[in-house]
Amino acid sequence: MAWKPVRAAIEDFWITCQVCRGDLFRERHVMLNSVGLEFLKLAWADETARRLICWQCGYVHLFVNKDIRLYRADK
């Protein structure tokens, strides 16, 4: 899979990496599995989060906020 760099914002605030202050990320959705729902075979009902991986240092940021907006970026 080819990753496309993105920039992200919540309202008027641009997101930067907490480690290196980079502003380019790779994006993907992930499941936030809980033990209870996993045990009951209902993991599909768990909440999802948006994972942003810093393009520069690789630090992983997780966001549950649905208001996050992504913008295509040229690397």
Solvent accessible surface area in square Angstrom, and as a share of the most:
residue,aa,sasa,rsa
1,M,181,0.81
2,A,86,0.67
3,W,91,0.32
4,K,141,0.60
5,P,17,0.11
6,V,17,0.10
7,R,81,0.30
8,A,0,0.00
9,A,1,0.01
10,I,38,0.19
11,E,109,0.49
12,D,129,0.67
13,F,149,0.62
14,W,148,0.52
15,I,23,0.12
16,T,55,0.32
17,C,0,0.00
18,Q,132,0.58
19,V,94,0.54
20,C,41,0.24
21,R,167,0.61
22,G,13,0.12
23,D,56,0.29
24,L,30,0.15
25,F,0,0.00
26,R,59,0.22
27,E,45,0.20
28,R,117,0.43
29,H,107,0.48
30,V,36,0.21
31,M,84,0.37
32,L,64,0.32
33,N,91,0.47
34,S,51,0.33
35,V,131,0.75
36,G,44,0.42
37,L,53,0.26
38,E,86,0.39
39,F,167,0.69
40,L,110,0.55
41,K,172,0.73
42,L,68,0.34
43,A,25,0.19
44,W,189,0.66
45,A,52,0.40
46,D,15,0.08
47,E,94,0.42
48,T,53,0.31
49,A,3,0.02
50,R,51,0.19
51,R,52,0.19
52,L,0,0.00
53,I,25,0.13
54,C,0,0.00
55,W,56,0.20
56,Q,139,0.62
57,C,61,0.37
58,G,33,0.31
59,Y,95,0.36
60,V,73,0.42
61,H,13,0.06
62,L,97,0.48
63,F,41,0.17
64,V,67,0.38
65,N,66,0.34
66,K,157,0.67
67,D,88,0.45
68,I,12,0.06
69,R,106,0.39
70,L,53,0.27
71,Y,85,0.32
72,R,223,0.81
73,A,13,0.10
74,D,136,0.71
75,K,164,0.69
